[in-house]
């Protein structure tokens, strides 16, 4: 029995003192082999810096400054509301310029006079309605175009133009450059506004009357 225990202790000591087997390194992957065999290319010609034609142009602070804006004055007498508003919105946005950039204030300022003399076609004088709400229950007020034109004609033009501007902070900033007045006078003579006219936007009747000819109409042939 003591001899057996001595042998067991000797075997345990021999096992613990035996050197550990060497760890085998993992075989290199196919990607590592491909990288090691890759042919190194000599350095080529350095790329040239981009020219002015390759660069994307963005408006600078001088392009969006208020002092850089041109001022225009529009006489709304006899002009159709929608057509005039769309042209004025283009000028406020700067879409008439080659430097137009979405989201940048590169447009000009517009002064509109004789707002009470703007016209609408068809039955819009009586059928077009304007709604406002006081914020309290039952505070909805509804007016027709004719009623609002007699009360506050400037609001009609402003609502038509602001509806054609972006519905965000950029659009609200552009709306600050629109000035609408009742009557022919305005207080912006110091800005020397340039008179602006729109061709084809007046209330004159169409110069060419189109005749509808139905091709399926039976025709008598003698």
Beta strands, then each sheet from edge to edge (+ up, - down):
strand 1: 71-75
strand 2: 109-113
strand 3: 129-133
strand 4: 140-144
strand 5: 178-180
strand 6: 194-196
sheet 1: 5+ 2+ 1+ 6+
sheet 2: 3+ 4-
end
